[in-house]
């Protein structure tokens, strides 16, 4: 079980868990009509480094300082209900069906122990009122920093304690830094030999 802090800070902090954060999926215009498609995620966790968030907040308070340290946006990831992830149903609202993960088999055990590089399992303490959640590192997005700060004032849930937020951040960075090797498609050769690489 992770540790959390329920004390709200005025600024956005790394590890903040915030409710009802919107993501603009698309904006289209046709014949003067603008159509905006947005997704409202029930829960997100802030991934941006806390030192950057603190500098951004400090520099915004002092108009005499140069604004070079201000952030444009904050990186966040949705928190999915772990039971929905195990069932492969955490993206059904987006019309995406995922492969189920057998919670009683090795693959489910690996997920709960944070031994699957793509996922991070968070078992929240009972006082948060949150069920166990999973971060899927393939799903992250950015939110305007000032917009998120205003949302936090009404929708703050808790903040993941420093040790656990650093573990989450490290795992996220490691997942993004992995070396993705292309799948080599076999190309039939005219001579019947093995394909040249």
C-alpha positions in Angstrom: 0.0 0.0 0.0 1.3 3.4 -0.9 1.4 6.4 1.4 -0.4 9.7 0.6 -0.7 13.2 1.9 -4.2 14.8 2.0 -3.0 18.3 2.7 -3.7 20.5 -0.3 -1.0 22.8 -1.6 -1.8 25.9 -3.6 0.4 24.9 -6.5 0.3 21.8 -8.7 2.6 19.2 -7.3 4.2 16.0 -8.6 2.1 13.1 -7.4 -1.1 15.1 -7.1 -4.2 13.0 -7.7 -7.0 15.2 -9.2 -10.5 14.3 -10.3 -12.4 15.3 -13.4 -9.5 16.4 -15.6 -10.4 17.0 -19.2 -8.4 16.2 -22.3 -9.2 17.8 -25.7 -9.3 14.9 -28.0 -9.9 16.9 -31.2 -11.1 20.3 -32.5 -12.6 20.5 -36.0 -14.2 23.3 -37.9 -16.6 22.9 -40.8 -18.7 25.7 -42.4 -18.2 27.9 -39.4 -19.2 25.3 -36.9 -16.5 24.3 -34.4 -16.8 20.8 -32.9 -14.8 20.0 -29.7 -14.4 16.4 -28.6 -13.1 16.1 -25.0 -12.6 13.2 -22.6 -13.0 13.8 -18.9 -10.8 11.4 -16.9 -12.2 10.6 -13.5 -8.7 10.5 -12.0 -5.2 11.6 -13.0 -1.9 11.7 -11.4 0.7 14.5 -12.1 4.0 13.2 -13.5 5.9 16.4 -14.2 8.9 16.8 -11.9 8.2 18.8 -8.7 11.2 21.1 -9.0 9.8 22.3 -12.4 6.3 22.8 -10.9 7.7 24.7 -8.0 9.9 27.0 -10.2 6.9 27.6 -12.5 4.7 28.7 -9.5 7.4 30.9 -8.0 8.1 32.6 -11.3 4.4 33.3 -12.0 4.1 35.1 -8.7 6.9 37.6 -9.5 6.2 39.5 -12.7 9.7 41.1 -12.4 11.4 37.8 -13.2 11.9 36.5 -16.7 9.4 33.9 -17.6 11.8 31.4 -19.1 11.2 28.9 -16.2 7.4 28.9 -16.7 5.7 25.7 -17.9 3.2 25.7 -20.7 1.7 22.4 -19.6 1.9 19.6 -17.1 2.3 15.9 -17.9 -0.4 13.7 -16.3 -1.6 10.1 -16.6 -5.0 8.7 -16.1 -5.6 6.4 -13.1 -7.6 3.4 -14.1 -9.6 1.2 -11.7 -7.4 -1.9 -11.4 -10.4 -4.3 -11.7 -11.2 -2.7 -15.1 -7.6 -3.1 -16.2 -7.6 -6.8 -15.2 -10.9 -7.2 -17.2 -9.4 -5.3 -20.2 -12.3 -2.8 -20.0 -10.6 0.4 -18.8 -10.9 2.0 -22.2 -14.4 0.9 -23.2 -15.7 4.5 -22.9 -13.3 5.3 -25.8 -14.5 2.2 -27.8 -11.2 0.5 -27.2 -11.2 -3.2 -25.9 -7.9 -4.3 -24.3 -6.6 -7.7 -23.6 -7.6 -9.0 -20.1 -4.9 -9.7 -17.5 -5.6 -12.7 -15.4 -5.4 -11.3 -11.9 -4.9 -14.8 -10.4 -2.1 -15.9 -12.7 1.5 -14.8 -12.9 0.7 -11.8 -15.2 -1.7 -10.4 -12.7 0.7 -10.9 -9.8 3.5 -9.2 -11.8 1.2 -6.2 -12.4 0.3 -5.9 -8.7 4.0 -6.1 -7.7 4.9 -3.5 -10.4 7.0 -5.9 -12.4 5.4 -5.2 -15.7 7.2 -2.2 -17.3 4.1 -0.8 -19.0 2.0 -0.5 -15.8 2.2 1.0 -12.3 -0.1 -0.4 -9.6 -1.2 2.0 -6.8 -3.0 0.5 -3.8 -4.4 3.6 -2.0 -5.0 3.7 1.8 -8.7 3.4 2.8 -9.0 7.0 4.0 -8.7 8.2 0.4 -11.8 6.4 -0.7 -10.0 5.2 -3.8 -9.9 1.6 -5.1 -6.6 0.2 -6.3 -5.6 1.9 -9.5 -3.3 1.3 -12.4 -1.3 3.8 -14.5 -0.8 2.6 -18.1 2.3 4.3 -19.4 1.1 4.2 -22.9 -1.6 6.7 -21.9 -0.5 10.2 -20.8 -1.3 13.7 -21.9 -0.6 17.3 -21.0 -2.8 19.9 -19.4 -2.3 23.6 -19.2 -0.6 24.3 -15.9 -2.9 27.2 -14.8 -6.0 25.2 -15.8 -4.9 22.3 -13.7 -4.1 24.6 -10.7 -7.6 25.9 -10.9 -9.1 22.4 -11.2 -7.0 21.3 -8.2 -8.7 23.8 -5.9 -12.1 21.9 -6.3 -11.0 18.4 -7.3 -7.9 17.5 -5.3 -8.0 14.0 -3.8 -4.6 13.4 -2.3 -0.9 13.6 -3.2 1.2 10.4 -3.6 4.0 10.5 -1.0 7.4 11.5 -2.2 9.1 8.0 -2.2 6.2 6.5 -4.2 5.8 9.4 -6.6 9.6 9.2 -7.4 9.2 5.4 -8.0 6.3 6.2 -10.3 8.2 8.9 -12.1 11.3 6.7 -12.6 9.2 3.9 -14.0 7.5 6.2 -16.4 10.8 7.7 -17.6 12.2 4.2 -18.0 9.2 3.1 -20.0 9.5 6.0 -22.4 13.3 5.6 -22.7 13.1 1.9 -23.7 14.6 1.0 -27.1 11.8 0.1 -29.5 13.1 -2.3 -32.1 11.1 -2.6 -35.3 9.6 -5.8 -36.3 11.4 -7.1 -39.3 8.9 -8.3 -42.0 10.1 -11.2 -44.0 10.6 -10.3 -47.6 10.6 -13.2 -50.1 13.7 -13.2 -52.2 13.7 -14.1 -55.9 16.5 -16.6 -55.4 14.7 -18.5 -52.6 17.5 -17.5 -50.2 16.8 -15.9 -46.8 15.8 -12.3 -47.1 18.7 -9.8 -46.9 18.7 -7.6 -43.8 
